[in-house]
Amino acid sequence: MAGVSGTRAIAQSHIELEEKIRQRAYEIYRQRGGPDLDNWLEAEREVLGKSRQPAQDRGTTVGDARRPGRNLRQNLRSS
């Protein structure tokens, strides 16, 4: 389990990533208008496509993809 400083680093990483997506979505909107959701999704694809880090290193993987909630259940049992 990540310590407090690890949790803060992950949270900061998510904040920075969201800000990059927000800025790119706004640029797309300024260039051609369009629905906000479409602009956001395109910005996500562009920004996340530029990331060379595996999702796990970005701190975005939660649980076990093969068995959702598995890690959560294990953590609850051990608490």
mmCIF file of the N, C-alpha and C atoms, coordinates in Angstrom:
data_MODEL
# 
_entry.id   MODEL 
# 
loop_
_atom_site.group_PDB 
_atom_site.id 
_atom_site.type_symbol 
_atom_site.label_atom_id 
_atom_site.label_alt_id 
_atom_site.label_comp_id 
_atom_site.label_asym_id 
_atom_site.label_entity_id 
_atom_site.label_seq_id 
_atom_site.pdbx_PDB_ins_code 
_atom_site.Cartn_x 
_atom_site.Cartn_y 
_atom_site.Cartn_z 
_atom_site.occupancy 
_atom_site.B_iso_or_equiv 
_atom_site.pdbx_formal_charge 
_atom_site.auth_seq_id 
_atom_site.auth_comp_id 
_atom_site.auth_asym_id 
_atom_site.auth_atom_id 
_atom_site.pdbx_PDB_model_num 
ATOM 1   N N  . MET A 1 1  ? 0.849   -1.174  0.000   1.00 0.00 ? 1  MET A N  1 
ATOM 2   C CA . MET A 1 1  ? 0.000   0.000   0.000   1.00 0.00 ? 1  MET A CA 1 
ATOM 3   C C  . MET A 1 1  ? 0.898   1.242   0.000   1.00 0.00 ? 1  MET A C  1 
ATOM 4   N N  . ALA A 1 2  ? 0.541   2.242   -0.794  1.00 0.00 ? 2  ALA A N  1 
ATOM 5   C CA . ALA A 1 2  ? 1.338   3.460   -0.898  1.00 0.00 ? 2  ALA A CA 1 
ATOM 6   C C  . ALA A 1 2  ? 1.235   4.254   0.392   1.00 0.00 ? 2  ALA A C  1 
ATOM 7   N N  . GLY A 1 3  ? 2.355   4.861   0.771   1.00 0.00 ? 3  GLY A N  1 
ATOM 8   C CA . GLY A 1 3  ? 2.340   5.718   1.934   1.00 0.00 ? 3  GLY A CA 1 
ATOM 9   C C  . GLY A 1 3  ? 1.690   7.042   1.604   1.00 0.00 ? 3  GLY A C  1 
ATOM 10  N N  . VAL A 1 4  ? 1.644   7.926   2.594   1.00 0.00 ? 4  VAL A N  1 
ATOM 11  C CA . VAL A 1 4  ? 1.011   9.229   2.403   1.00 0.00 ? 4  VAL A CA 1 
ATOM 12  C C  . VAL A 1 4  ? 1.710   10.008  1.299   1.00 0.00 ? 4  VAL A C  1 
ATOM 13  N N  . SER A 1 5  ? 3.043   10.013  1.282   1.00 0.00 ? 5  SER A N  1 
ATOM 14  C CA . SER A 1 5  ? 3.752   10.763  0.248   1.00 0.00 ? 5  SER A CA 1 
ATOM 15  C C  . SER A 1 5  ? 3.518   10.146  -1.127  1.00 0.00 ? 5  SER A C  1 
ATOM 16  N N  . GLY A 1 6  ? 3.411   8.824   -1.209  1.00 0.00 ? 6  GLY A N  1 
ATOM 17  C CA . GLY A 1 6  ? 3.107   8.165   -2.474  1.00 0.00 ? 6  GLY A CA 1 
ATOM 18  C C  . GLY A 1 6  ? 1.717   8.507   -2.964  1.00 0.00 ? 6  GLY A C  1 
ATOM 19  N N  . THR A 1 7  ? 0.774   8.568   -2.039  1.00 0.00 ? 7  THR A N  1 
ATOM 20  C CA . THR A 1 7  ? -0.606  8.927   -2.378  1.00 0.00 ? 7  THR A CA 1 
ATOM 21  C C  . THR A 1 7  ? -0.667  10.356  -2.880  1.00 0.00 ? 7  THR A C  1 
ATOM 22  N N  . ARG A 1 8  ? 0.071   11.246  -2.240  1.00 0.00 ? 8  ARG A N  1 
ATOM 23  C CA . ARG A 1 8  ? 0.103   12.646  -2.683  1.00 0.00 ? 8  ARG A CA 1 
ATOM 24  C C  . ARG A 1 8  ? 0.722   12.765  -4.069  1.00 0.00 ? 8  ARG A C  1 
ATOM 25  N N  . ALA A 1 9  ? 1.761   12.000  -4.325  1.00 0.00 ? 9  ALA A N  1 
ATOM 26  C CA . ALA A 1 9  ? 2.412   12.040  -5.638  1.00 0.00 ? 9  ALA A CA 1 
ATOM 27  C C  . ALA A 1 9  ? 1.463   11.547  -6.722  1.00 0.00 ? 9  ALA A C  1 
ATOM 28  N N  . ILE A 1 10 ? 0.715   10.500  -6.428  1.00 0.00 ? 10 ILE A N  1 
ATOM 29  C CA . ILE A 1 10 ? -0.264  9.980   -7.387  1.00 0.00 ? 10 ILE A CA 1 
ATOM 30  C C  . ILE A 1 10 ? -1.354  11.010  -7.628  1.00 0.00 ? 10 ILE A C  1 
ATOM 31  N N  . ALA A 1 11 ? -1.849  11.605  -6.561  1.00 0.00 ? 11 ALA A N  1 
ATOM 32  C CA . ALA A 1 11 ? -2.895  12.623  -6.694  1.00 0.00 ? 11 ALA A CA 1 
ATOM 33  C C  . ALA A 1 11 ? -2.395  13.800  -7.525  1.00 0.00 ? 11 ALA A C  1 
ATOM 34  N N  . GLN A 1 12 ? -1.176  14.236  -7.275  1.00 0.00 ? 12 GLN A N  1 
ATOM 35  C CA . GLN A 1 12 ? -0.604  15.353  -8.033  1.00 0.00 ? 12 GLN A CA 1 
ATOM 36  C C  . GLN A 1 12 ? -0.454  14.974  -9.498  1.00 0.00 ? 12 GLN A C  1 
ATOM 37  N N  . SER A 1 13 ? -0.055  13.746  -9.772  1.00 0.00 ? 13 SER A N  1 
ATOM 38  C CA . SER A 1 13 ? 0.078   13.264  -11.141 1.00 0.00 ? 13 SER A CA 1 
ATOM 39  C C  . SER A 1 13 ? -1.262  13.306  -11.867 1.00 0.00 ? 13 SER A C  1 
ATOM 40  N N  . HIS A 1 14 ? -2.324  12.893  -11.188 1.00 0.00 ? 14 HIS A N  1 
ATOM 41  C CA . HIS A 1 14 ? -3.668  12.922  -11.773 1.00 0.00 ? 14 HIS A CA 1 
ATOM 42  C C  . HIS A 1 14 ? -4.118  14.354  -12.031 1.00 0.00 ? 14 HIS A C  1 
ATOM 43  N N  . ILE A 1 15 ? -3.821  15.249  -11.116 1.00 0.00 ? 15 ILE A N  1 
ATOM 44  C CA . ILE A 1 15 ? -4.188  16.652  -11.279 1.00 0.00 ? 15 ILE A CA 1 
ATOM 45  C C  . ILE A 1 15 ? -3.481  17.239  -12.497 1.00 0.00 ? 15 ILE A C  1 
ATOM 46  N N  . GLU A 1 16 ? -2.191  16.964  -12.627 1.00 0.00 ? 16 GLU A N  1 
ATOM 47  C CA . GLU A 1 16 ? -1.427  17.480  -13.763 1.00 0.00 ? 16 GLU A CA 1 
ATOM 48  C C  . GLU A 1 16 ? -1.933  16.897  -15.076 1.00 0.00 ? 16 GLU A C  1 
ATOM 49  N N  . LEU A 1 17 ? -2.245  15.611  -15.086 1.00 0.00 ? 17 LEU A N  1 
ATOM 50  C CA . LEU A 1 17 ? -2.755  14.963  -16.285 1.00 0.00 ? 17 LEU A CA 1 
ATOM 51  C C  . LEU A 1 17 ? -4.106  15.552  -16.678 1.00 0.00 ? 17 LEU A C  1 
ATOM 52  N N  . GLU A 1 18 ? -4.980  15.732  -15.711 1.00 0.00 ? 18 GLU A N  1 
ATOM 53  C CA . GLU A 1 18 ? -6.294  16.315  -15.989 1.00 0.00 ? 18 GLU A CA 1 
ATOM 54  C C  . GLU A 1 18 ? -6.161  17.733  -16.532 1.00 0.00 ? 18 GLU A C  1 
ATOM 55  N N  . GLU A 1 19 ? -5.219  18.490  -16.000 1.00 0.00 ? 19 GLU A N  1 
ATOM 56  C CA . GLU A 1 19 ? -5.010  19.865  -16.471 1.00 0.00 ? 19 GLU A CA 1 
ATOM 57  C C  . GLU A 1 19 ? -4.523  19.877  -17.922 1.00 0.00 ? 19 GLU A C  1 
ATOM 58  N N  . LYS A 1 20 ? -3.640  18.958  -18.285 1.00 0.00 ? 20 LYS A N  1 
ATOM 59  C CA . LYS A 1 20 ? -3.185  18.863  -19.673 1.00 0.00 ? 20 LYS A CA 1 
ATOM 60  C C  . LYS A 1 20 ? -4.350  18.548  -20.599 1.00 0.00 ? 20 LYS A C  1 
ATOM 61  N N  . ILE A 1 21 ? -5.202  17.625  -20.178 1.00 0.00 ? 21 ILE A N  1 
ATOM 62  C CA . ILE A 1 21 ? -6.370  17.259  -20.985 1.00 0.00 ? 21 ILE A CA 1 
ATOM 63  C C  . ILE A 1 21 ? -7.312  18.455  -21.102 1.00 0.00 ? 21 ILE A C  1 
ATOM 64  N N  . ARG A 1 22 ? -7.540  19.141  -19.997 1.00 0.00 ? 22 ARG A N  1 
ATOM 65  C CA . ARG A 1 22 ? -8.427  20.313  -19.988 1.00 0.00 ? 22 ARG A CA 1 
ATOM 66  C C  . ARG A 1 22 ? -7.913  21.385  -20.951 1.00 0.00 ? 22 ARG A C  1 
ATOM 67  N N  . GLN A 1 23 ? -6.616  21.656  -20.903 1.00 0.00 ? 23 GLN A N  1 
ATOM 68  C CA . GLN A 1 23 ? -6.040  22.671  -21.776 1.00 0.00 ? 23 GLN A CA 1 
ATOM 69  C C  . GLN A 1 23 ? -6.168  22.276  -23.246 1.00 0.00 ? 23 GLN A C  1 
ATOM 70  N N  . ARG A 1 24 ? -5.893  21.006  -23.552 1.00 0.00 ? 24 ARG A N  1 
ATOM 71  C CA . ARG A 1 24 ? -5.992  20.547  -24.934 1.00 0.00 ? 24 ARG A CA 1 
ATOM 72  C C  . ARG A 1 24 ? -7.439  20.570  -25.422 1.00 0.00 ? 24 ARG A C  1 
ATOM 73  N N  . ALA A 1 25 ? -8.381  20.174  -24.573 1.00 0.00 ? 25 ALA A N  1 
ATOM 74  C CA . ALA A 1 25 ? -9.796  20.208  -24.949 1.00 0.00 ? 25 ALA A CA 1 
ATOM 75  C C  . ALA A 1 25 ? -10.232 21.639  -25.260 1.00 0.00 ? 25 ALA A C  1 
ATOM 76  N N  . TYR A 1 26 ? -9.738  22.588  -24.491 1.00 0.00 ? 26 TYR A N  1 
ATOM 77  C CA . TYR A 1 26 ? -10.070 23.995  -24.739 1.00 0.00 ? 26 TYR A CA 1 
ATOM 78  C C  . TYR A 1 26 ? -9.466  24.463  -26.063 1.00 0.00 ? 26 TYR A C  1 
ATOM 79  N N  . GLU A 1 27 ? -8.239  24.053  -26.348 1.00 0.00 ? 27 GLU A N  1 
ATOM 80  C CA . GLU A 1 27 ? -7.617  24.407  -27.628 1.00 0.00 ? 27 GLU A CA 1 
ATOM 81  C C  . GLU A 1 27 ? -8.439  23.871  -28.792 1.00 0.00 ? 27 GLU A C  1 
ATOM 82  N N  . ILE A 1 28 ? -8.893  22.631  -28.683 1.00 0.00 ? 28 ILE A N  1 
ATOM 83  C CA . ILE A 1 28 ? -9.713  22.022  -29.733 1.00 0.00 ? 28 ILE A CA 1 
ATOM 84  C C  . ILE A 1 28 ? -11.005 22.810  -29.886 1.00 0.00 ? 28 ILE A C  1 
ATOM 85  N N  . TYR A 1 29 ? -11.628 23.170  -28.771 1.00 0.00 ? 29 TYR A N  1 
ATOM 86  C CA . TYR A 1 29 ? -12.860 23.951  -28.805 1.00 0.00 ? 29 TYR A CA 1 
ATOM 87  C C  . TYR A 1 29 ? -12.630 25.292  -29.508 1.00 0.00 ? 29 TYR A C  1 
ATOM 88  N N  . ARG A 1 30 ? -11.540 25.959  -29.168 1.00 0.00 ? 30 ARG A N  1 
ATOM 89  C CA . ARG A 1 30 ? -11.244 27.265  -29.779 1.00 0.00 ? 30 ARG A CA 1 
ATOM 90  C C  . ARG A 1 30 ? -11.007 27.135  -31.281 1.00 0.00 ? 30 ARG A C  1 
ATOM 91  N N  . GLN A 1 31 ? -10.422 26.026  -31.700 1.00 0.00 ? 31 GLN A N  1 
ATOM 92  C CA . GLN A 1 31 ? -10.122 25.828  -33.115 1.00 0.00 ? 31 GLN A CA 1 
ATOM 93  C C  . GLN A 1 31 ? -11.370 25.547  -33.938 1.00 0.00 ? 31 GLN A C  1 
ATOM 94  N N  . ARG A 1 32 ? -12.273 24.741  -33.397 1.00 0.00 ? 32 ARG A N  1 
ATOM 95  C CA . ARG A 1 32 ? -13.401 24.329  -34.237 1.00 0.00 ? 32 ARG A CA 1 
ATOM 96  C C  . ARG A 1 32 ? -14.741 24.225  -33.528 1.00 0.00 ? 32 ARG A C  1 
ATOM 97  N N  . GLY A 1 33 ? -14.823 24.610  -32.283 1.00 0.00 ? 33 GLY A N  1 
ATOM 98  C CA . GLY A 1 33 ? -16.096 24.513  -31.576 1.00 0.00 ? 33 GLY A CA 1 
ATOM 99  C C  . GLY A 1 33 ? -16.434 23.060  -31.309 1.00 0.00 ? 33 GLY A C  1 
ATOM 100 N N  . GLY A 1 34 ? -17.706 22.751  -31.311 1.00 0.00 ? 34 GLY A N  1 
ATOM 101 C CA . GLY A 1 34 ? -18.126 21.365  -31.148 1.00 0.00 ? 34 GLY A CA 1 
ATOM 102 C C  . GLY A 1 34 ? -18.538 21.046  -29.735 1.00 0.00 ? 34 GLY A C  1 
ATOM 103 N N  . PRO A 1 35 ? -19.129 19.866  -29.575 1.00 0.00 ? 35 PRO A N  1 
ATOM 104 C CA . PRO A 1 35 ? -19.578 19.432  -28.238 1.00 0.00 ? 35 PRO A CA 1 
ATOM 105 C C  . PRO A 1 35 ? -18.401 19.261  -27.268 1.00 0.00 ? 35 PRO A C  1 
ATOM 106 N N  . ASP A 1 36 ? -18.603 19.682  -26.039 1.00 0.00 ? 36 ASP A N  1 
ATOM 107 C CA . ASP A 1 36 ? -17.556 19.596  -25.020 1.00 0.00 ? 36 ASP A CA 1 
ATOM 108 C C  . ASP A 1 36 ? -17.055 18.166  -24.843 1.00 0.00 ? 36 ASP A C  1 
ATOM 109 N N  . LEU A 1 37 ? -17.969 17.209  -24.791 1.00 0.00 ? 37 LEU A N  1 
ATOM 110 C CA . LEU A 1 37 ? -17.571 15.824  -24.552 1.00 0.00 ? 37 LEU A CA 1 
ATOM 111 C C  . LEU A 1 37 ? -16.675 15.312  -25.679 1.00 0.00 ? 37 LEU A C  1 
ATOM 112 N N  . ASP A 1 38 ? -17.034 15.607  -26.918 1.00 0.00 ? 38 ASP A N  1 
ATOM 113 C CA . ASP A 1 38 ? -16.201 15.172  -28.046 1.00 0.00 ? 38 ASP A CA 1 
ATOM 114 C C  . ASP A 1 38 ? -14.798 15.781  -27.954 1.00 0.00 ? 38 ASP A C  1 
ATOM 115 N N  . ASN A 1 39 ? -14.733 17.060  -27.603 1.00 0.00 ? 39 ASN A N  1 
ATOM 116 C CA . ASN A 1 39 ? -13.435 17.728  -27.466 1.00 0.00 ? 39 ASN A CA 1 
ATOM 117 C C  . ASN A 1 39 ? -12.621 17.096  -26.339 1.00 0.00 ? 39 ASN A C  1 
ATOM 118 N N  . TRP A 1 40 ? -13.291 16.799  -25.219 1.00 0.00 ? 40 TRP A N  1 
ATOM 119 C CA . TRP A 1 40 ? -12.602 16.194  -24.077 1.00 0.00 ? 40 TRP A CA 1 
ATOM 120 C C  . TRP A 1 40 ? -12.046 14.815  -24.441 1.00 0.00 ? 40 TRP A C  1 
ATOM 121 N N  . LEU A 1 41 ? -12.870 14.006  -25.100 1.00 0.00 ? 41 LEU A N  1 
ATOM 122 C CA . LEU A 1 41 ? -12.430 12.653  -25.454 1.00 0.00 ? 41 LEU A CA 1 
ATOM 123 C C  . LEU A 1 41 ? -11.280 12.684  -26.453 1.00 0.00 ? 41 LEU A C  1 
ATOM 124 N N  . GLU A 1 42 ? -11.326 13.599  -27.398 1.00 0.00 ? 42 GLU A N  1 
ATOM 125 C CA . GLU A 1 42 ? -10.208 13.718  -28.335 1.00 0.00 ? 42 GLU A CA 1 
ATOM 126 C C  . GLU A 1 42 ? -8.945  14.172  -27.610 1.00 0.00 ? 42 GLU A C  1 
ATOM 127 N N  . ALA A 1 43 ? -9.091  15.120  -26.706 1.00 0.00 ? 43 ALA A N  1 
ATOM 128 C CA . ALA A 1 43 ? -7.944  15.594  -25.933 1.00 0.00 ? 43 ALA A CA 1 
ATOM 129 C C  . ALA A 1 43 ? -7.361  14.464  -25.091 1.00 0.00 ? 43 ALA A C  1 
ATOM 130 N N  . GLU A 1 44 ? -8.211  13.643  -24.486 1.00 0.00 ? 44 GLU A N  1 
ATOM 131 C CA . GLU A 1 44 ? -7.729  12.489  -23.721 1.00 0.00 ? 44 GLU A CA 1 
ATOM 132 C C  . GLU A 1 44 ? -6.902  11.560  -24.598 1.00 0.00 ? 44 GLU A C  1 
ATOM 133 N N  . ARG A 1 45 ? -7.429  11.255  -25.778 1.00 0.00 ? 45 ARG A N  1 
ATOM 134 C CA . ARG A 1 45 ? -6.701  10.348  -26.680 1.00 0.00 ? 45 ARG A CA 1 
ATOM 135 C C  . ARG A 1 45 ? -5.337  10.931  -27.035 1.00 0.00 ? 45 ARG A C  1 
ATOM 136 N N  . GLU A 1 46 ? -5.311  12.220  -27.324 1.00 0.00 ? 46 GLU A N  1 
ATOM 137 C CA . GLU A 1 46 ? -4.043  12.852  -27.689 1.00 0.00 ? 46 GLU A CA 1 
ATOM 138 C C  . GLU A 1 46 ? -3.064  12.871  -26.525 1.00 0.00 ? 46 GLU A C  1 
ATOM 139 N N  . VAL A 1 47 ? -3.517  13.323  -25.376 1.00 0.00 ? 47 VAL A N  1 
ATOM 140 C CA . VAL A 1 47 ? -2.622  13.454  -24.216 1.00 0.00 ? 47 VAL A CA 1 
ATOM 141 C C  . VAL A 1 47 ? -2.170  12.084  -23.718 1.00 0.00 ? 47 VAL A C  1 
ATOM 142 N N  . LEU A 1 48 ? -3.103  11.158  -23.578 1.00 0.00 ? 48 LEU A N  1 
ATOM 143 C CA . LEU A 1 48 ? -2.740  9.835   -23.075 1.00 0.00 ? 48 LEU A CA 1 
ATOM 144 C C  . LEU A 1 48 ? -1.920  9.066   -24.097 1.00 0.00 ? 48 LEU A C  1 
ATOM 145 N N  . GLY A 1 49 ? -2.139  9.332   -25.358 1.00 0.00 ? 49 GLY A N  1 
ATOM 146 C CA . GLY A 1 49 ? -1.359  8.686   -26.411 1.00 0.00 ? 49 GLY A CA 1 
ATOM 147 C C  . GLY A 1 49 ? 0.093   9.119   -26.384 1.00 0.00 ? 49 GLY A C  1 
ATOM 148 N N  . LYS A 1 50 ? 0.351   10.329  -25.864 1.00 0.00 ? 50 LYS A N  1 
ATOM 149 C CA . LYS A 1 50 ? 1.719   10.848  -25.781 1.00 0.00 ? 50 LYS A CA 1 
ATOM 150 C C  . LYS A 1 50 ? 2.468   10.273  -24.589 1.00 0.00 ? 50 LYS A C  1 
ATOM 151 N N  . SER A 1 51 ? 1.728   9.736   -23.627 1.00 0.00 ? 51 SER A N  1 
ATOM 152 C CA . SER A 1 51 ? 2.354   9.196   -22.427 1.00 0.00 ? 51 SER A CA 1 
ATOM 153 C C  . SER A 1 51 ? 3.034   7.874   -22.762 1.00 0.00 ? 51 SER A C  1 
ATOM 154 N N  . ARG A 1 52 ? 4.291   7.753   -22.422 1.00 0.00 ? 52 ARG A N  1 
ATOM 155 C CA . ARG A 1 52 ? 5.041   6.535   -22.692 1.00 0.00 ? 52 ARG A CA 1 
ATOM 156 C C  . ARG A 1 52 ? 5.075   5.607   -21.483 1.00 0.00 ? 52 ARG A C  1 
ATOM 157 N N  . GLN A 1 53 ? 4.570   6.083   -20.346 1.00 0.00 ? 53 GLN A N  1 
ATOM 158 C CA . GLN A 1 53 ? 4.583   5.272   -19.133 1.00 0.00 ? 53 GLN A CA 1 
ATOM 159 C C  . GLN A 1 53 ? 3.435   4.273   -19.166 1.00 0.00 ? 53 GLN A C  1 
ATOM 160 N N  . PRO A 1 54 ? 3.677   3.052   -18.716 1.00 0.00 ? 54 PRO A N  1 
ATOM 161 C CA . PRO A 1 54 ? 2.563   2.120   -18.555 1.00 0.00 ? 54 PRO A CA 1 
ATOM 162 C C  . PRO A 1 54 ? 1.570   2.678   -17.544 1.00 0.00 ? 54 PRO A C  1 
ATOM 163 N N  . ALA A 1 55 ? 0.306   2.320   -17.685 1.00 0.00 ? 55 ALA A N  1 
ATOM 164 C CA . ALA A 1 55 ? -0.736  2.837   -16.796 1.00 0.00 ? 55 ALA A CA 1 
ATOM 165 C C  . ALA A 1 55 ? -0.399  2.596   -15.331 1.00 0.00 ? 55 ALA A C  1 
ATOM 166 N N  . GLN A 1 56 ? 0.168   1.435   -15.024 1.00 0.00 ? 56 GLN A N  1 
ATOM 167 C CA . GLN A 1 56 ? 0.475   1.116   -13.627 1.00 0.00 ? 56 GLN A CA 1 
ATOM 168 C C  . GLN A 1 56 ? 1.481   2.116   -13.064 1.00 0.00 ? 56 GLN A C  1 
ATOM 169 N N  . ASP A 1 57 ? 2.458   2.549   -13.865 1.00 0.00 ? 57 ASP A N  1 
ATOM 170 C CA . ASP A 1 57 ? 3.435   3.514   -13.397 1.00 0.00 ? 57 ASP A CA 1 
ATOM 171 C C  . ASP A 1 57 ? 2.817   4.899   -13.199 1.00 0.00 ? 57 ASP A C  1 
ATOM 172 N N  . ARG A 1 58 ? 1.725   5.185   -13.922 1.00 0.00 ? 58 ARG A N  1 
ATOM 173 C CA . ARG A 1 58 ? 1.053   6.473   -13.759 1.00 0.00 ? 58 ARG A CA 1 
ATOM 174 C C  . ARG A 1 58 ? 0.133   6.453   -12.552 1.00 0.00 ? 58 ARG A C  1 
ATOM 175 N N  . GLY A 1 59 ? -0.006  5.286   -11.911 1.00 0.00 ? 59 GLY A N  1 
ATOM 176 C CA . GLY A 1 59 ? -0.864  5.191   -10.738 1.00 0.00 ? 59 GLY A CA 1 
ATOM 177 C C  . GLY A 1 59 ? -2.336  5.147   -11.091 1.00 0.00 ? 59 GLY A C  1 
ATOM 178 N N  . THR A 1 60 ? -2.676  4.702   -12.318 1.00 0.00 ? 60 THR A N  1 
ATOM 179 C CA . THR A 1 60 ? -4.068  4.707   -12.730 1.00 0.00 ? 60 THR A CA 1 
ATOM 180 C C  . THR A 1 60 ? -4.694  3.326   -12.702 1.00 0.00 ? 60 THR A C  1 
ATOM 181 N N  . THR A 1 61 ? -3.925  2.299   -12.438 1.00 0.00 ? 61 THR A N  1 
ATOM 182 C CA . THR A 1 61 ? -4.475  0.957   -12.411 1.00 0.00 ? 61 THR A CA 1 
ATOM 183 C C  . THR A 1 61 ? -5.027  0.677   -11.022 1.00 0.00 ? 61 THR A C  1 
ATOM 184 N N  . VAL A 1 62 ? -6.256  0.220   -10.971 1.00 0.00 ? 62 VAL A N  1 
ATOM 185 C CA . VAL A 1 62 ? -6.890  -0.084  -9.688  1.00 0.00 ? 62 VAL A CA 1 
ATOM 186 C C  . VAL A 1 62 ? -7.352  -1.528  -9.723  1.00 0.00 ? 62 VAL A C  1 
ATOM 187 N N  . GLY A 1 63 ? -6.968  -2.292  -8.733  1.00 0.00 ? 63 GLY A N  1 
ATOM 188 C CA . GLY A 1 63 ? -7.408  -3.681  -8.657  1.00 0.00 ? 63 GLY A CA 1 
ATOM 189 C C  . GLY A 1 63 ? -6.768  -4.554  -9.716  1.00 0.00 ? 63 GLY A C  1 
ATOM 190 N N  . ASP A 1 64 ? -7.389  -5.659  -9.957  1.00 0.00 ? 64 ASP A N  1 
ATOM 191 C CA . ASP A 1 64 ? -6.917  -6.649  -10.914 1.00 0.00 ? 64 ASP A CA 1 
ATOM 192 C C  . ASP A 1 64 ? -7.889  -6.656  -12.081 1.00 0.00 ? 64 ASP A C  1 
ATOM 193 N N  . ALA A 1 65 ? -7.413  -6.372  -13.286 1.00 0.00 ? 65 ALA A N  1 
ATOM 194 C CA . ALA A 1 65 ? -8.291  -6.263  -14.451 1.00 0.00 ? 65 ALA A CA 1 
ATOM 195 C C  . ALA A 1 65 ? -9.027  -7.565  -14.733 1.00 0.00 ? 65 ALA A C  1 
ATOM 196 N N  . ARG A 1 66 ? -8.436  -8.692  -14.371 1.00 0.00 ? 66 ARG A N  1 
ATOM 197 C CA . ARG A 1 66 ? -9.093  -9.977  -14.606 1.00 0.00 ? 66 ARG A CA 1 
ATOM 198 C C  . ARG A 1 66 ? -10.209 -10.243 -13.609 1.00 0.00 ? 66 ARG A C  1 
ATOM 199 N N  . ARG A 1 67 ? -10.063 -9.714  -12.418 1.00 0.00 ? 67 ARG A N  1 
ATOM 200 C CA . ARG A 1 67 ? -11.065 -9.939  -11.367 1.00 0.00 ? 67 ARG A CA 1 
ATOM 201 C C  . ARG A 1 67 ? -11.316 -8.617  -10.646 1.00 0.00 ? 67 ARG A C  1 
ATOM 202 N N  . PRO A 1 68 ? -12.208 -7.780  -11.202 1.00 0.00 ? 68 PRO A N  1 
ATOM 203 C CA . PRO A 1 68 ? -12.443 -6.463  -10.594 1.00 0.00 ? 68 PRO A CA 1 
ATOM 204 C C  . PRO A 1 68 ? -12.778 -6.564  -9.118  1.00 0.00 ? 68 PRO A C  1 
ATOM 205 N N  . GLY A 1 69 ? -12.208 -5.664  -8.355  1.00 0.00 ? 69 GLY A N  1 
ATOM 206 C CA . GLY A 1 69 ? -12.485 -5.610  -6.933  1.00 0.00 ? 69 GLY A CA 1 
ATOM 207 C C  . GLY A 1 69 ? -11.705 -6.601  -6.101  1.00 0.00 ? 69 GLY A C  1 
ATOM 208 N N  . ARG A 1 70 ? -10.913 -7.446  -6.749  1.00 0.00 ? 70 ARG A N  1 
ATOM 209 C CA . ARG A 1 70 ? -10.191 -8.483  -6.015  1.00 0.00 ? 70 ARG A CA 1 
ATOM 210 C C  . ARG A 1 70 ? -9.277  -7.878  -4.953  1.00 0.00 ? 70 ARG A C  1 
ATOM 211 N N  . ASN A 1 71 ? -8.474  -6.897  -5.331  1.00 0.00 ? 71 ASN A N  1 
ATOM 212 C CA . ASN A 1 71 ? -7.550  -6.299  -4.368  1.00 0.00 ? 71 ASN A CA 1 
ATOM 213 C C  . ASN A 1 71 ? -8.297  -5.585  -3.251  1.00 0.00 ? 71 ASN A C  1 
ATOM 214 N N  . LEU A 1 72 ? -9.414  -4.958  -3.585  1.00 0.00 ? 72 LEU A N  1 
ATOM 215 C CA . LEU A 1 72 ? -10.214 -4.285  -2.568  1.00 0.00 ? 72 LEU A CA 1 
ATOM 216 C C  . LEU A 1 72 ? -10.716 -5.293  -1.536  1.00 0.00 ? 72 LEU A C  1 
ATOM 217 N N  . ARG A 1 73 ? -11.247 -6.407  -2.000  1.00 0.00 ? 73 ARG A N  1 
ATOM 218 C CA . ARG A 1 73 ? -11.741 -7.426  -1.063  1.00 0.00 ? 73 ARG A CA 1 
ATOM 219 C C  . ARG A 1 73 ? -10.609 -7.959  -0.194  1.00 0.00 ? 73 ARG A C  1 
ATOM 220 N N  . GLN A 1 74 ? -9.445  -8.188  -0.795  1.00 0.00 ? 74 GLN A N  1 
ATOM 221 C CA . GLN A 1 74 ? -8.311  -8.689  -0.014  1.00 0.00 ? 74 GLN A CA 1 
ATOM 222 C C  . GLN A 1 74 ? -7.901  -7.667  1.036   1.00 0.00 ? 74 GLN A C  1 
ATOM 223 N N  . ASN A 1 75 ? -7.872  -6.399  0.672   1.00 0.00 ? 75 ASN A N  1 
ATOM 224 C CA . ASN A 1 75 ? -7.483  -5.362  1.620   1.00 0.00 ? 75 ASN A CA 1 
ATOM 225 C C  . ASN A 1 75 ? -8.501  -5.243  2.756   1.00 0.00 ? 75 ASN A C  1 
ATOM 226 N N  . LEU A 1 76 ? -9.775  -5.379  2.434   1.00 0.00 ? 76 LEU A N  1 
ATOM 227 C CA . LEU A 1 76 ? -10.803 -5.285  3.466   1.00 0.00 ? 76 LEU A CA 1 
ATOM 228 C C  . LEU A 1 76 ? -10.695 -6.442  4.455   1.00 0.00 ? 76 LEU A C  1 
ATOM 229 N N  . ARG A 1 77 ? -10.381 -7.634  3.943   1.00 0.00 ? 77 ARG A N  1 
ATOM 230 C CA . ARG A 1 77 ? -10.239 -8.801  4.816   1.00 0.00 ? 77 ARG A CA 1 
ATOM 231 C C  . ARG A 1 77 ? -9.049  -8.654  5.755   1.00 0.00 ? 77 ARG A C  1 
ATOM 232 N N  . SER A 1 78 ? -7.975  -8.038  5.268   1.00 0.00 ? 78 SER A N  1 
ATOM 233 C CA . SER A 1 78 ? -6.760  -7.950  6.078   1.00 0.00 ? 78 SER A CA 1 
ATOM 234 C C  . SER A 1 78 ? -6.796  -6.770  7.046   1.00 0.00 ? 78 SER A C  1 
ATOM 235 N N  . SER A 1 79 ? -7.820  -5.925  6.949   1.00 0.00 ? 79 SER A N  1 
ATOM 236 C CA . SER A 1 79 ? -7.919  -4.743  7.836   1.00 0.00 ? 79 SER A CA 1 
ATOM 237 C C  . SER A 1 79 ? -8.406  -5.125  9.205   1.00 0.00 ? 79 SER A C  1 
# 
